[in-house]
Amino acid sequence: MILKFAVFLLVFFSVFAGAHVLVGARVASVLGLSGAGRAVCWSMLLLLGTVAVAVQFLGRGRMDAGAWGDALTWIGLLWFGFVLLLFVGAIVGDLLAWSARFVPGCAPSWARWIQGGALLLAVAGGVAGIAGALRAPLVHEVELRLPGLPPSFDGYRIAQISDAHVGPILRDSWVRDVVRRVDAARPDLVACTGDLVDGRVERLEPIMAAFQGLRTPDGVFFVNGNHDHYSGGADWNDWASRMGFRVLENSFAVVARGDSRLVIAGVPDLHGDVPPDPPSAFAGAPEGFRILLAHQPSQARSAQGLGVGLQLSGHTHGGQIWPFHAFVRLAQPIVAGFSNVGDVPVFVTRGAGFWGPPMRLFARSEIPILVLRGR
């Protein structure tokens, strides 16, 4: 585990440093800086990068740091987002400038303007991403056509809350608004599919208390995600139980409508202390339509052949910041929406909040109200 973390840090810092080198070179070139001006440019980039790293890796106690802590959190996390987008802008600008050399009549001096335009477009994307992240999550109905769904559950409504990442930026008022809007949608059941928090129970419990206001006929079901685990997974499972949620950890619950049943099972995240085990989660379950709650879409691969009629997952954030959704596809079979993984139909939500940079670009946050329909 220590070796894996060391490798992760090495790769992260190498990529992050490389991004700063390229962005710094292009900014200095576009501005025509040399000598002292170039040194100031590099110094500012280094300062912002250092703050970003300090916030991410050393600032876990920042929620108690007051206004200065909040300001450093915003500066650090925003710089993460902007440097990523500027890095993409620098690469795109270089490619366009190189291609322009082969266009008749295109003067060599145009390269600087092309590169500058690409960087400005990246900055504009960052600003748009901030606005997207700070918008309230879209609460909307999504109909899912599911073969084998009992007629008595046709029209059944499940509100899926995932990837809220309540903590450094999203606080009390955001949680209260989410609870109010979910209640107004009148779901039959709420499924919390992980990464509800980024922080320890002792710090966040007063903020998270608003979730006790969720009111549904068939209850609130909870499975943890990787960030819940990083924040003390067992403690958050205990918190969920105290809140009256049904914690599903390789276990199941049954919702009945007459003689028909939904069998709702849940497994922990792949990074949790308890290994996920879908066969054990359904062990001893009665006949019924099977729904699996699992934080990561890839967990459907271990649920093959179990007769799962629907898996609900999150984790991907829908890519969160375009064009980095392409990297999510390398790790997950589905980035967002409804599709099949083998014999398991999987719905993946884009999530209610965000992680890291407070940005969402072409990946609107959401709380889907899933309306189950038979075929």
Beta strands, then each sheet from edge to edge (+ up, - down):
strand 1: 138-145
strand 2: 157-161
strand 3: 189-192
strand 4: 220-222
strand 5: 246-247
strand 6: 251-257
strand 7: 260-266
strand 8: 289-293
strand 9: 308-313
strand 10: 337-341
strand 11: 344-348
strand 12: 366-373
sheet 1: 1+ 12+ 2- 3- 4- 5-
sheet 2: 6+ 7- 8- 9- 11- 10+
end
